[in-house]
Amino acid sequence: MAEQWRVQFDAEVTFVNGGGLQAQGFRLDIAGDDIADADLADYFALRHLGLLMVATVTVGNKVLLREAHKGSRGGPSDPETRRD
């Protein structure tokens, strides 16, 4: 069985029409043992949460974790996006 990785991070999302949201200690499945902040921001806000009208996503306190996938929409454990 291949190693499975997750990423834990904080995020701050702002919207073009005002407002925003914050997440602390959020965890997502990832395909490998690393993910760029820009890719994580896209994955979190657009693919996982499906947010619209996103202006910016700032990622911080990123920690990579070797642990089993738990199921993330749009991620490697999602049957609609999995490539095996």
Secondary structure, 3 states (H helix, E strand, C coil): CCCCEEEEEEEEEEECCCCEEEEEEEEEEECCCCCCHHHHHHHHHHHHCCCCCEEEEEEEEEEEEECCCCCCCCCCCCCCCCCC
